[in-house]
């Protein structure tokens, strides 16, 4: 199949400070931790994270991974071929009509950003099914998040500190471009790799790229014989963000941070836009389709936590480690990129242990992380844990707080 027939979907969305705060609360900011020394640490941690949840904080800002939620909120403006998208300009699309109708209500799942621009609610473009009758079956299959990358390319405008506590919370508007990079049928289901590019729009209508992201999703249980494979062109594979390997002798001491996932965590986080029903409660036949048994017994335990919510907890630990090791009145750590693989599901009520280590220390710092589910709460031995997020890498740099006063990275 000719890859130029795959549409690039153009979407529009907007968010307010309320959305920024809701996301931060959804990943546990300012909540109690599960550390053994929680009595001493919780108050310090709440103070450190208050800038993510209180709009009148002098350093109020979006948590670094917030931007990933916007692909779930965005609505389609247009769909066009990849070849056409390379020459299109934002002036060719009428965003005003979308600004006027775009609300902040519940969104369908899969979101429009994961579809083909037709609004059919399919994560796999319809033209990649061998038979039309297979499309409806695929809609009943659970979709699992397998991996994620995020590269922040530009500092996003900071919220100006208001002198008044009564001020209208004006929306911040961005638009996105998404495309399918690869479709890989496998025995367990079908893996779909997609890319999202985030833009802010200048007053003259020109676009400025602020971030790129790639995700791999698994349509669990979908018969691989029903789908046409799509291999990503080498030019796309070569451009995929990768973290540089770091020699093991440069790894510093490792720190571990414990978090207990509240029973309502998935219900709270879904308000940031990911309304996948697998995150609501026990996996019944309605979630896996009436004609299919659950392909994974673990998924009958209870509500599965969003992968991006787990990532949020992990990045909280990364930021905490960096800020603890390099606490300064004059320099602030800025996240440049992050990537990870979701190995096993996390469930509400689980205890997580986030292992964080510094790979090197200079103006740009590489930080590795791995997330474990604690199997036995009575112990902290590695044999009593199982990996749920692996191969986590984050790149950060330090910036003077004076330099960061006018702009801030999302």
C-alpha positions as YAML, in Angstrom:
chain: A
units: angstrom
residues:
- id: 1
  name: UNK
  ca: [0.00, 0.00, 0.00]
- id: 2
  name: UNK
  ca: [1.27, 3.48, -0.87]
- id: 3
  name: UNK
  ca: [2.12, 5.31, 2.37]
- id: 4
  name: UNK
  ca: [1.25, 8.65, 0.79]
- id: 5
  name: UNK
  ca: [-2.40, 7.58, 1.02]
- id: 6
  name: UNK
  ca: [-2.23, 7.74, 4.81]
- id: 7
  name: UNK
  ca: [-3.70, 11.05, 5.90]
- id: 8
  name: UNK
  ca: [-2.02, 13.54, 8.17]
- id: 9
  name: UNK
  ca: [-4.71, 14.72, 10.54]
- id: 10
  name: UNK
  ca: [-4.77, 18.36, 11.64]
- id: 11
  name: UNK
  ca: [-6.43, 19.03, 14.98]
- id: 12
  name: UNK
  ca: [-7.17, 21.98, 17.22]
- id: 13
  name: UNK
  ca: [-7.49, 22.17, 20.98]
- id: 14
  name: UNK
  ca: [-7.35, 24.61, 23.83]
- id: 15
  name: UNK
  ca: [-6.77, 24.34, 27.55]
- id: 16
  name: UNK
  ca: [-6.94, 26.52, 30.63]
- id: 17
  name: UNK
  ca: [-5.13, 26.69, 33.96]
- id: 18
  name: UNK
  ca: [-7.88, 24.47, 35.31]
- id: 19
  name: UNK
  ca: [-6.83, 21.68, 32.92]
- id: 20
  name: UNK
  ca: [-3.20, 22.13, 33.91]
- id: 21
  name: UNK
  ca: [-4.11, 21.80, 37.60]
- id: 22
  name: UNK
  ca: [-6.42, 18.83, 37.01]
- id: 23
  name: UNK
  ca: [-3.65, 16.96, 35.22]
- id: 24
  name: UNK
  ca: [-1.15, 17.62, 38.01]
- id: 25
  name: UNK
  ca: [-3.62, 16.33, 40.60]
- id: 26
  name: UNK
  ca: [-4.26, 13.28, 38.39]
- id: 27
  name: UNK
  ca: [-0.60, 12.26, 38.55]
- id: 28
  name: UNK
  ca: [-0.55, 12.72, 42.33]
- id: 29
  name: UNK
  ca: [1.09, 16.12, 42.75]
- id: 30
  name: UNK
  ca: [0.84, 17.39, 46.34]
- id: 31
  name: UNK
  ca: [-0.64, 14.08, 47.55]
- id: 32
  name: UNK
  ca: [0.75, 11.83, 50.29]
- id: 33
  name: UNK
  ca: [3.53, 9.52, 49.15]
- id: 34
  name: UNK
  ca: [4.17, 5.93, 50.20]
- id: 35
  name: UNK
  ca: [7.73, 6.52, 51.42]
- id: 36
  name: UNK
  ca: [8.76, 5.10, 54.78]
- id: 37
  name: UNK
  ca: [9.86, 8.62, 55.78]
- id: 38
  name: UNK
  ca: [6.63, 10.21, 54.55]
- id: 39
  name: UNK
  ca: [6.05, 12.20, 57.74]
- id: 40
  name: UNK
  ca: [9.23, 14.17, 57.11]
- id: 41
  name: UNK
  ca: [9.03, 14.34, 53.33]
- id: 42
  name: UNK
  ca: [5.38, 14.94, 52.44]
- id: 43
  name: UNK
  ca: [5.28, 18.59, 53.50]
- id: 44
  name: UNK
  ca: [8.48, 19.35, 51.59]
- id: 45
  name: UNK
  ca: [7.14, 17.55, 48.51]
- id: 46
  name: UNK
  ca: [3.83, 19.40, 48.63]
- id: 47
  name: UNK
  ca: [5.69, 22.70, 48.80]
- id: 48
  name: UNK
  ca: [7.86, 21.70, 45.81]
- id: 49
  name: UNK
  ca: [4.86, 20.68, 43.68]
- id: 50
  name: UNK
  ca: [2.53, 23.50, 44.66]
- id: 51
  name: UNK
  ca: [3.60, 25.43, 41.55]
- id: 52
  name: UNK
  ca: [1.76, 22.81, 39.44]
- id: 53
  name: UNK
  ca: [-1.59, 22.98, 41.26]
- id: 54
  name: UNK
  ca: [-2.03, 26.57, 42.49]
- id: 55
  name: UNK
  ca: [-2.72, 29.22, 39.88]
- id: 56
  name: UNK
  ca: [-1.55, 32.10, 42.10]
- id: 57
  name: UNK
  ca: [1.82, 30.54, 42.87]
- id: 58
  name: UNK
  ca: [4.60, 32.91, 41.67]
- id: 59
  name: UNK
  ca: [6.12, 30.05, 39.63]
- id: 60
  name: UNK
  ca: [2.84, 28.50, 38.42]
- id: 61
  name: UNK
  ca: [3.46, 26.28, 35.40]
- id: 62
  name: UNK
  ca: [2.26, 23.16, 33.63]
- id: 63
  name: UNK
  ca: [3.86, 19.89, 34.69]
- id: 64
  name: UNK
  ca: [6.40, 18.98, 31.94]
- id: 65
  name: UNK
  ca: [4.41, 16.04, 30.51]
- id: 66
  name: UNK
  ca: [1.06, 17.88, 30.45]
- id: 67
  name: UNK
  ca: [1.19, 18.42, 26.71]
- id: 68
  name: UNK
  ca: [0.69, 14.69, 26.08]
- id: 69
  name: UNK
  ca: [-2.91, 14.97, 27.30]
- id: 70
  name: UNK
  ca: [-3.86, 17.39, 24.54]
- id: 71
  name: UNK
  ca: [-3.90, 14.77, 21.79]
- id: 72
  name: UNK
  ca: [-6.83, 13.18, 23.64]
- id: 73
  name: UNK
  ca: [-8.70, 16.50, 23.81]
- id: 74
  name: UNK
  ca: [-8.08, 17.75, 20.27]
- id: 75
  name: UNK
  ca: [-10.73, 17.81, 17.54]
- id: 76
  name: UNK
  ca: [-10.13, 17.30, 13.84]
- id: 77
  name: UNK
  ca: [-9.82, 20.36, 11.63]
- id: 78
  name: UNK
  ca: [-8.82, 18.56, 8.43]
- id: 79
  name: UNK
  ca: [-7.30, 15.36, 7.09]
- id: 80
  name: UNK
  ca: [-4.99, 15.39, 4.10]
- id: 81
  name: UNK
  ca: [-2.37, 13.21, 2.46]
- id: 82
  name: UNK
  ca: [1.16, 13.37, 3.78]
- id: 83
  name: UNK
  ca: [2.44, 14.83, 0.53]
- id: 84
  name: UNK
  ca: [-0.15, 17.60, 0.70]
- id: 85
  name: UNK
  ca: [0.57, 18.35, 4.34]
- id: 86
  name: UNK
  ca: [4.17, 19.22, 3.55]
- id: 87
  name: UNK
  ca: [3.10, 22.27, 1.58]
- id: 88
  name: UNK
  ca: [0.00, 23.34, 3.47]
- id: 89
  name: UNK
  ca: [-0.14, 26.42, 5.64]
- id: 90
  name: UNK
  ca: [-2.30, 27.07, 8.69]
- id: 91
  name: UNK
  ca: [-4.02, 29.93, 6.88]
- id: 92
  name: UNK
  ca: [-5.69, 27.33, 4.63]
- id: 93
  name: UNK
  ca: [-7.67, 25.94, 7.56]
- id: 94
  name: UNK
  ca: [-10.51, 27.72, 9.27]
- id: 95
  name: UNK
  ca: [-9.75, 27.40, 12.97]
- id: 96
  name: UNK
  ca: [-12.32, 29.96, 14.05]
- id: 97
  name: UNK
  ca: [-15.28, 27.61, 13.61]
- id: 98
  name: UNK
  ca: [-13.50, 25.02, 15.75]
- id: 99
  name: UNK
  ca: [-12.64, 27.57, 18.41]
- id: 100
  name: UNK
  ca: [-16.30, 28.47, 18.71]
- id: 101
  name: UNK
  ca: [-17.58, 24.88, 19.00]
- id: 102
  name: UNK
  ca: [-14.74, 23.30, 20.95]
- id: 103
  name: UNK
  ca: [-15.86, 22.61, 24.49]
- id: 104
  name: UNK
  ca: [-14.24, 21.04, 27.51]
- id: 105
  name: UNK
  ca: [-16.61, 18.09, 27.85]
- id: 106
  name: UNK
  ca: [-16.22, 14.31, 27.63]
- id: 107
  name: UNK
  ca: [-14.44, 13.04, 24.52]
- id: 108
  name: UNK
  ca: [-14.98, 9.77, 22.63]
- id: 109
  name: UNK
  ca: [-12.39, 7.00, 22.71]
- id: 110
  name: UNK
  ca: [-10.29, 6.41, 20.68]
- id: 111
  name: UNK
  ca: [-9.72, 10.18, 20.38]
- id: 112
  name: UNK
  ca: [-9.78, 11.83, 16.98]
- id: 113
  name: UNK
  ca: [-5.99, 12.24, 17.09]
- id: 114
  name: UNK
  ca: [-5.57, 8.44, 16.95]
- id: 115
  name: UNK
  ca: [-7.93, 7.98, 14.02]
- id: 116
  name: UNK
  ca: [-7.69, 8.60, 10.31]
- id: 117
  name: UNK
  ca: [-9.48, 11.95, 10.37]
- id: 118
  name: UNK
  ca: [-12.82, 10.45, 9.36]
- id: 119
  name: UNK
  ca: [-14.29, 10.53, 12.85]
- id: 120
  name: UNK
  ca: [-14.95, 6.80, 12.75]
- id: 121
  name: UNK
  ca: [-13.37, 6.13, 16.11]
- id: 122
  name: UNK
  ca: [-10.70, 3.78, 14.73]
- id: 123
  name: UNK
  ca: [-7.08, 3.76, 15.82]
- id: 124
  name: UNK
  ca: [-6.24, 1.79, 12.65]
- id: 125
  name: UNK
  ca: [-7.17, 3.55, 9.38]
- id: 126
  name: UNK
  ca: [-10.02, 1.70, 7.71]
- id: 127
  name: UNK
  ca: [-8.07, 1.15, 4.48]
- id: 128
  name: UNK
  ca: [-5.69, -1.16, 6.37]
- id: 129
  name: UNK
  ca: [-8.41, -3.74, 7.05]
- id: 130
  name: UNK
  ca: [-8.64, -6.56, 4.55]
- id: 131
  name: UNK
  ca: [-12.43, -6.79, 4.89]
- id: 132
  name: UNK
  ca: [-14.97, -4.16, 5.82]
- id: 133
  name: UNK
  ca: [-16.75, -6.51, 8.23]
- id: 134
  name: UNK
  ca: [-13.58, -6.73, 10.36]
- id: 135
  name: UNK
  ca: [-13.73, -3.03, 11.21]
- id: 136
  name: UNK
  ca: [-16.61, -3.30, 13.68]
- id: 137
  name: UNK
  ca: [-14.90, -6.18, 15.51]
- id: 138
  name: UNK
  ca: [-11.79, -4.07, 15.94]
- id: 139
  name: UNK
  ca: [-13.80, -1.29, 17.58]
- id: 140
  name: UNK
  ca: [-14.64, -3.66, 20.44]
- id: 141
  name: UNK
  ca: [-11.01, -4.51, 21.19]
- id: 142
  name: UNK
  ca: [-9.16, -2.93, 24.14]
- id: 143
  name: UNK
  ca: [-6.38, -0.51, 23.25]
- id: 144
  name: UNK
  ca: [-3.27, -0.58, 25.44]
- id: 145
  name: UNK
  ca: [-0.50, 2.02, 25.58]
- id: 146
  name: UNK
  ca: [2.86, 0.31, 25.00]
- id: 147
  name: UNK
  ca: [5.49, 3.06, 24.71]
- id: 148
  name: UNK
  ca: [5.80, 6.83, 24.62]
- id: 149
  name: UNK
  ca: [8.33, 9.49, 23.68]
- id: 150
  name: UNK
  ca: [8.07, 13.24, 24.13]
- id: 151
  name: UNK
  ca: [10.56, 15.83, 22.87]
- id: 152
  name: UNK
  ca: [10.04, 19.43, 23.96]
- id: 153
  name: UNK
  ca: [11.49, 21.71, 21.29]
- id: 154
  name: UNK
  ca: [10.71, 25.16, 22.58]
- id: 155
  name: UNK
  ca: [9.93, 27.00, 25.74]
- id: 156
  name: UNK
  ca: [6.23, 27.62, 25.92]
- id: 157
  name: UNK
  ca: [5.01, 31.07, 27.16]
- id: 158
  name: UNK
  ca: [4.74, 31.21, 30.90]
- id: 159
  name: UNK
  ca: [1.62, 32.23, 32.73]
- id: 160
  name: UNK
  ca: [1.93, 35.84, 33.79]
- id: 161
  name: UNK
  ca: [1.52, 36.30, 37.51]
- id: 162
  name: UNK
  ca: [-1.67, 38.30, 38.08]
- id: 163
  name: UNK
  ca: [-1.98, 40.97, 40.72]
- id: 164
  name: UNK
  ca: [-5.67, 40.13, 41.05]
- id: 165
  name: UNK
  ca: [-7.13, 36.89, 42.38]
- id: 166
  name: UNK
  ca: [-10.20, 37.45, 40.19]
- id: 167
  name: UNK
  ca: [-9.27, 37.07, 36.55]
- id: 168
  name: UNK
  ca: [-10.75, 35.21, 33.60]
- id: 169
  name: UNK
  ca: [-8.87, 32.00, 32.84]
- id: 170
  name: UNK
  ca: [-8.25, 32.57, 29.13]
- id: 171
  name: UNK
  ca: [-7.70, 29.40, 27.07]
- id: 172
  name: UNK
  ca: [-4.33, 28.61, 25.53]
- id: 173
  name: UNK
  ca: [-4.82, 27.43, 21.95]
- id: 174
  name: UNK
  ca: [-2.62, 25.01, 20.02]
- id: 175
  name: UNK
  ca: [-3.01, 22.75, 17.04]
- id: 176
  name: UNK
  ca: [-1.61, 19.32, 16.31]
- id: 177
  name: UNK
  ca: [-0.67, 17.20, 13.32]
- id: 178
  name: UNK
  ca: [-0.82, 13.42, 13.66]
- id: 179
  name: UNK
  ca: [0.09, 10.59, 11.32]
- id: 180
  name: UNK
  ca: [0.37, 6.82, 11.43]
- id: 181
  name: UNK
  ca: [3.97, 5.64, 11.05]
- id: 182
  name: UNK
  ca: [3.61, 1.86, 11.26]
- id: 183
  name: UNK
  ca: [1.04, -0.93, 11.63]
- id: 184
  name: UNK
  ca: [2.46, -4.27, 12.77]
- id: 185
  name: UNK
  ca: [0.16, -7.30, 13.09]
- id: 186
  name: UNK
  ca: [1.43, -9.76, 15.70]
- id: 187
  name: UNK
  ca: [0.02, -12.84, 17.41]
- id: 188
  name: UNK
  ca: [-1.05, -10.84, 20.49]
- id: 189
  name: UNK
  ca: [-2.78, -8.16, 18.41]
- id: 190
  name: UNK
  ca: [-1.86, -5.22, 16.21]
- id: 191
  name: UNK
  ca: [0.73, -2.60, 17.15]
- id: 192
  name: UNK
  ca: [0.16, 0.93, 15.83]
- id: 193
  name: UNK
  ca: [2.87, 3.59, 15.93]
- id: 194
  name: UNK
  ca: [1.74, 7.20, 15.57]
- id: 195
  name: UNK
  ca: [3.44, 10.58, 15.70]
- id: 196
  name: UNK
  ca: [2.03, 13.87, 16.95]
- id: 197
  name: UNK
  ca: [3.54, 17.30, 16.36]
- id: 198
  name: UNK
  ca: [2.38, 20.22, 18.51]
- id: 199
  name: UNK
  ca: [2.29, 23.83, 17.29]
- id: 200
  name: UNK
  ca: [1.52, 27.21, 18.69]
- id: 201
  name: UNK
  ca: [0.27, 29.86, 16.29]
- id: 202
  name: UNK
  ca: [1.75, 33.35, 16.06]
- id: 203
  name: UNK
  ca: [-0.41, 36.43, 15.63]
- id: 204
  name: UNK
  ca: [0.41, 36.47, 11.90]
- id: 205
  name: UNK
  ca: [-0.87, 32.89, 11.57]
- id: 206
  name: UNK
  ca: [2.52, 31.24, 11.22]
- id: 207
  name: UNK
  ca: [3.16, 28.01, 13.09]
- id: 208
  name: UNK
  ca: [5.95, 27.30, 15.55]
- id: 209
  name: UNK
  ca: [6.62, 23.68, 16.54]
- id: 210
  name: UNK
  ca: [6.83, 23.29, 20.31]
- id: 211
  name: UNK
  ca: [6.99, 19.49, 20.73]
- id: 212
  name: UNK
  ca: [6.87, 16.11, 19.04]
- id: 213
  name: UNK
  ca: [5.69, 12.80, 20.46]
- id: 214
  name: UNK
  ca: [5.51, 9.20, 19.34]
- id: 215
  name: UNK
  ca: [3.43, 6.45, 20.87]
- id: 216
  name: UNK
  ca: [2.90, 2.76, 20.25]
- id: 217
  name: UNK
  ca: [-0.55, 1.34, 21.01]
- id: 218
  name: UNK
  ca: [-1.65, -2.29, 20.95]
- id: 219
  name: UNK
  ca: [-5.11, -3.31, 19.76]
- id: 220
  name: UNK
  ca: [-5.19, -6.34, 22.02]
- id: 221
  name: UNK
  ca: [-6.63, -9.56, 20.59]
- id: 222
  name: UNK
  ca: [-7.17, -8.27, 17.04]
- id: 223
  name: UNK
  ca: [-6.54, -11.09, 14.57]
- id: 224
  name: UNK
  ca: [-3.33, -10.18, 12.68]
- id: 225
  name: UNK
  ca: [-4.72, -11.83, 9.55]
- id: 226
  name: UNK
  ca: [-7.37, -9.12, 9.32]
- id: 227
  name: UNK
  ca: [-4.96, -6.20, 8.98]
- id: 228
  name: UNK
  ca: [-2.54, -5.04, 6.28]
- id: 229
  name: UNK
  ca: [0.95, -4.35, 7.59]
- id: 230
  name: UNK
  ca: [2.49, -0.90, 7.17]
- id: 231
  name: UNK
  ca: [6.24, -0.55, 7.53]
- id: 232
  name: UNK
  ca: [7.59, 2.85, 8.48]
- id: 233
  name: UNK
  ca: [9.87, 4.34, 5.80]
- id: 234
  name: UNK
  ca: [13.56, 4.32, 6.75]
- id: 235
  name: UNK
  ca: [13.60, 8.12, 6.81]
- id: 236
  name: UNK
  ca: [10.98, 8.04, 9.57]
- id: 237
  name: UNK
  ca: [12.65, 5.24, 11.49]
- id: 238
  name: UNK
  ca: [15.98, 7.08, 11.39]
- id: 239
  name: UNK
  ca: [14.35, 10.26, 12.70]
- id: 240
  name: UNK
  ca: [12.75, 8.55, 15.68]
- id: 241
  name: UNK
  ca: [14.02, 10.20, 18.89]
- id: 242
  name: UNK
  ca: [16.54, 8.01, 20.68]
- id: 243
  name: UNK
  ca: [18.38, 8.52, 23.92]
- id: 244
  name: UNK
  ca: [22.16, 8.19, 23.76]
- id: 245
  name: UNK
  ca: [23.64, 5.21, 25.58]
- id: 246
  name: UNK
  ca: [25.68, 6.09, 28.64]
- id: 247
  name: UNK
  ca: [28.56, 4.00, 29.94]
- id: 248
  name: UNK
  ca: [27.68, 2.08, 33.08]
- id: 249
  name: UNK
  ca: [30.65, 3.54, 34.96]
- id: 250
  name: UNK
  ca: [29.07, 7.00, 34.74]
- id: 251
  name: UNK
  ca: [25.93, 5.94, 36.58]
- id: 252
  name: UNK
  ca: [25.64, 7.57, 39.99]
- id: 253
  name: UNK
  ca: [23.86, 6.24, 43.04]
- id: 254
  name: UNK
  ca: [20.27, 5.18, 42.58]
- id: 255
  name: UNK
  ca: [17.35, 6.61, 44.50]
- id: 256
  name: UNK
  ca: [13.95, 4.99, 45.04]
- id: 257
  name: UNK
  ca: [10.66, 6.79, 45.57]
- id: 258
  name: UNK
  ca: [7.49, 5.03, 46.65]
- id: 259
  name: UNK
  ca: [3.95, 6.02, 45.64]
- id: 260
  name: UNK
  ca: [0.67, 4.32, 46.42]
- id: 261
  name: UNK
  ca: [-1.88, 4.73, 43.62]
- id: 262
  name: UNK
  ca: [-5.21, 5.91, 45.12]
- id: 263
  name: UNK
  ca: [-8.31, 3.88, 44.35]
- id: 264
  name: UNK
  ca: [-9.80, 6.81, 42.41]
- id: 265
  name: UNK
  ca: [-6.60, 7.66, 40.49]
- id: 266
  name: UNK
  ca: [-7.77, 6.34, 37.11]
- id: 267
  name: UNK
  ca: [-11.17, 8.01, 37.49]
- id: 268
  name: UNK
  ca: [-9.47, 11.33, 38.22]
- id: 269
  name: UNK
  ca: [-6.83, 11.08, 35.51]
- id: 270
  name: UNK
  ca: [-9.35, 10.23, 32.78]
- id: 271
  name: UNK
  ca: [-10.71, 13.78, 33.14]
- id: 272
  name: UNK
  ca: [-7.53, 14.89, 31.37]
- id: 273
  name: UNK
  ca: [-8.97, 13.37, 28.19]
- id: 274
  name: UNK
  ca: [-8.27, 9.61, 28.00]
- id: 275
  name: UNK
  ca: [-11.73, 8.05, 28.40]
- id: 276
  name: UNK
  ca: [-10.72, 4.49, 27.51]
- id: 277
  name: UNK
  ca: [-13.28, 2.35, 29.44]
- id: 278
  name: UNK
  ca: [-10.57, -0.08, 30.55]
- id: 279
  name: UNK
  ca: [-9.61, 2.56, 33.13]
- id: 280
  name: UNK
  ca: [-13.03, 2.64, 34.78]
- id: 281
  name: UNK
  ca: [-13.40, -0.70, 36.53]
- id: 282
  name: UNK
  ca: [-13.14, -4.45, 36.32]
- id: 283
  name: UNK
  ca: [-12.67, -5.76, 32.81]
- id: 284
  name: UNK
  ca: [-15.91, -7.40, 31.75]
- id: 285
  name: UNK
  ca: [-17.06, -8.69, 28.40]
- id: 286
  name: UNK
  ca: [-18.26, -5.25, 27.41]
- id: 287
  name: UNK
  ca: [-14.72, -3.95, 27.45]
- id: 288
  name: UNK
  ca: [-13.26, -6.86, 25.51]
- id: 289
  name: UNK
  ca: [-16.18, -7.46, 23.19]
- id: 290
  name: UNK
  ca: [-19.03, -9.92, 23.69]
- id: 291
  name: UNK
  ca: [-17.41, -12.42, 21.33]
- id: 292
  name: UNK
  ca: [-14.02, -12.42, 23.02]
- id: 293
  name: UNK
  ca: [-12.63, -13.60, 26.30]
- id: 294
  name: UNK
  ca: [-10.14, -11.44, 28.17]
- id: 295
  name: UNK
  ca: [-6.76, -12.28, 26.60]
- id: 296
  name: UNK
  ca: [-4.97, -11.41, 29.83]
- id: 297
  name: UNK
  ca: [-6.17, -12.64, 33.20]
- id: 298
  name: UNK
  ca: [-4.35, -9.78, 34.94]
- id: 299
  name: UNK
  ca: [-6.75, -7.32, 33.35]
- id: 300
  name: UNK
  ca: [-9.65, -8.71, 35.41]
- id: 301
  name: UNK
  ca: [-8.10, -7.46, 38.67]
- id: 302
  name: UNK
  ca: [-9.62, -4.00, 38.50]
- id: 303
  name: UNK
  ca: [-9.21, -0.65, 36.81]
- id: 304
  name: UNK
  ca: [-6.00, -0.34, 34.82]
- id: 305
  name: UNK
  ca: [-4.14, 2.91, 35.40]
- id: 306
  name: UNK
  ca: [-3.41, 5.01, 32.32]
- id: 307
  name: UNK
  ca: [0.11, 4.50, 31.03]
- id: 308
  name: UNK
  ca: [0.61, 8.26, 30.83]
- id: 309
  name: UNK
  ca: [-0.51, 8.57, 34.44]
- id: 310
  name: UNK
  ca: [2.18, 6.07, 35.45]
- id: 311
  name: UNK
  ca: [4.64, 8.08, 33.36]
- id: 312
  name: UNK
  ca: [3.57, 11.20, 35.24]
- id: 313
  name: UNK
  ca: [4.40, 9.55, 38.56]
- id: 314
  name: UNK
  ca: [7.79, 8.50, 37.15]
- id: 315
  name: UNK
  ca: [8.65, 12.00, 35.93]
- id: 316
  name: UNK
  ca: [7.62, 13.38, 39.32]
- id: 317
  name: UNK
  ca: [10.29, 11.12, 40.82]
- id: 318
  name: UNK
  ca: [12.82, 12.27, 38.21]
- id: 319
  name: UNK
  ca: [12.15, 15.94, 38.95]
- id: 320
  name: UNK
  ca: [12.29, 15.26, 42.70]
- id: 321
  name: UNK
  ca: [15.67, 13.53, 42.39]
- id: 322
  name: UNK
  ca: [17.16, 16.34, 40.31]
- id: 323
  name: UNK
  ca: [15.79, 19.08, 42.56]
- id: 324
  name: UNK
  ca: [17.03, 17.29, 45.67]
- id: 325
  name: UNK
  ca: [20.52, 16.82, 44.26]
- id: 326
  name: UNK
  ca: [20.83, 20.27, 42.72]
- id: 327
  name: UNK
  ca: [18.65, 22.47, 44.88]
- id: 328
  name: UNK
  ca: [19.42, 26.08, 44.03]
- id: 329
  name: UNK
  ca: [17.78, 29.46, 44.28]
- id: 330
  name: UNK
  ca: [19.22, 30.38, 40.90]
- id: 331
  name: UNK
  ca: [18.90, 27.33, 38.65]
- id: 332
  name: UNK
  ca: [15.86, 25.28, 37.69]
- id: 333
  name: UNK
  ca: [15.80, 21.87, 35.93]
- id: 334
  name: UNK
  ca: [13.95, 21.92, 32.60]
- id: 335
  name: UNK
  ca: [12.74, 18.70, 30.98]
- id: 336
  name: UNK
  ca: [13.88, 18.37, 27.36]
- id: 337
  name: UNK
  ca: [12.68, 14.86, 26.50]
- id: 338
  name: UNK
  ca: [11.43, 11.62, 27.99]
- id: 339
  name: UNK
  ca: [10.76, 8.10, 26.73]
- id: 340
  name: UNK
  ca: [9.72, 4.79, 28.26]
- id: 341
  name: UNK
  ca: [8.18, 1.38, 27.61]
- id: 342
  name: UNK
  ca: [5.06, 0.17, 29.43]
- id: 343
  name: UNK
  ca: [5.85, -3.45, 30.25]
- id: 344
  name: UNK
  ca: [2.96, -4.51, 32.49]
- id: 345
  name: UNK
  ca: [-0.29, -2.85, 33.55]
- id: 346
  name: UNK
  ca: [-0.54, -0.88, 36.78]
- id: 347
  name: UNK
  ca: [-3.77, -1.12, 38.76]
- id: 348
  name: UNK
  ca: [-5.38, 1.32, 41.14]
- id: 349
  name: UNK
  ca: [-4.37, 0.54, 44.69]
- id: 350
  name: UNK
  ca: [-0.90, -0.65, 43.65]
- id: 351
  name: UNK
  ca: [2.25, 0.59, 45.33]
- id: 352
  name: UNK
  ca: [4.91, 1.79, 42.91]
- id: 353
  name: UNK
  ca: [8.64, 2.10, 43.43]
- id: 354
  name: UNK
  ca: [10.36, 4.47, 40.99]
- id: 355
  name: UNK
  ca: [14.09, 3.89, 40.66]
- id: 356
  name: UNK
  ca: [15.99, 6.94, 39.40]
- id: 357
  name: UNK
  ca: [19.67, 7.37, 38.58]
- id: 358
  name: UNK
  ca: [21.78, 10.12, 37.02]
- id: 359
  name: UNK
  ca: [23.79, 9.09, 33.98]
- id: 360
  name: UNK
  ca: [25.93, 12.21, 33.81]
- id: 361
  name: UNK
  ca: [26.11, 15.66, 35.26]
- id: 362
  name: UNK
  ca: [26.67, 18.80, 33.19]
- id: 363
  name: UNK
  ca: [24.50, 21.45, 31.58]
- id: 364
  name: UNK
  ca: [22.46, 18.66, 29.99]
- id: 365
  name: UNK
  ca: [21.72, 15.71, 32.27]
- id: 366
  name: UNK
  ca: [20.59, 12.22, 31.32]
- id: 367
  name: UNK
  ca: [18.43, 10.53, 33.93]
- id: 368
  name: UNK
  ca: [17.39, 6.90, 33.78]
- id: 369
  name: UNK
  ca: [14.33, 5.50, 35.50]
- id: 370
  name: UNK
  ca: [12.42, 2.28, 35.96]
- id: 371
  name: UNK
  ca: [9.07, 1.73, 37.66]
- id: 372
  name: UNK
  ca: [8.25, -1.36, 39.73]
- id: 373
  name: UNK
  ca: [5.00, -2.59, 41.18]
- id: 374
  name: UNK
  ca: [5.67, -3.60, 44.77]
- id: 375
  name: UNK
  ca: [4.36, -7.15, 45.18]
- id: 376
  name: UNK
  ca: [5.05, -7.38, 48.91]
- id: 377
  name: UNK
  ca: [4.48, -4.14, 50.83]
- id: 378
  name: UNK
  ca: [6.38, -5.55, 53.80]
- id: 379
  name: UNK
  ca: [9.68, -5.58, 51.94]
- id: 380
  name: UNK
  ca: [11.66, -3.50, 49.46]
- id: 381
  name: UNK
  ca: [13.81, -6.21, 47.93]
- id: 382
  name: UNK
  ca: [14.09, -6.30, 44.13]
- id: 383
  name: UNK
  ca: [12.82, -9.89, 44.17]
- id: 384
  name: UNK
  ca: [9.54, -8.63, 45.62]
- id: 385
  name: UNK
  ca: [8.91, -6.23, 42.76]
- id: 386
  name: UNK
  ca: [7.94, -6.56, 39.12]
- id: 387
  name: UNK
  ca: [8.87, -4.09, 36.40]
- id: 388
  name: UNK
  ca: [5.92, -2.17, 34.94]
- id: 389
  name: UNK
  ca: [7.81, 0.64, 33.14]
- id: 390
  name: UNK
  ca: [11.25, -0.06, 31.66]
- id: 391
  name: UNK
  ca: [14.01, 1.68, 29.70]
- id: 392
  name: UNK
  ca: [12.95, 5.08, 30.97]
- id: 393
  name: UNK
  ca: [15.16, 7.98, 29.93]
- id: 394
  name: UNK
  ca: [14.79, 11.69, 30.54]
- id: 395
  name: UNK
  ca: [17.00, 14.52, 29.38]
- id: 396
  name: UNK
  ca: [17.07, 17.77, 31.33]
- id: 397
  name: UNK
  ca: [19.09, 20.94, 31.40]
- id: 398
  name: UNK
  ca: [19.52, 23.62, 34.00]
- id: 399
  name: UNK
  ca: [18.34, 27.15, 33.39]
- id: 400
  name: UNK
  ca: [18.76, 30.26, 35.46]
- id: 401
  name: UNK
  ca: [15.53, 31.29, 37.11]
- id: 402
  name: UNK
  ca: [15.98, 34.80, 35.75]
- id: 403
  name: UNK
  ca: [16.19, 33.39, 32.22]
- id: 404
  name: UNK
  ca: [13.13, 31.25, 32.90]
- id: 405
  name: UNK
  ca: [11.08, 34.11, 34.31]
- id: 406
  name: UNK
  ca: [9.53, 35.08, 30.97]
- id: 407
  name: UNK
  ca: [9.12, 31.65, 29.36]
- id: 408
  name: UNK
  ca: [8.53, 28.15, 30.62]
- id: 409
  name: UNK
  ca: [8.57, 24.75, 29.01]
- id: 410
  name: UNK
  ca: [5.32, 22.77, 29.20]
...
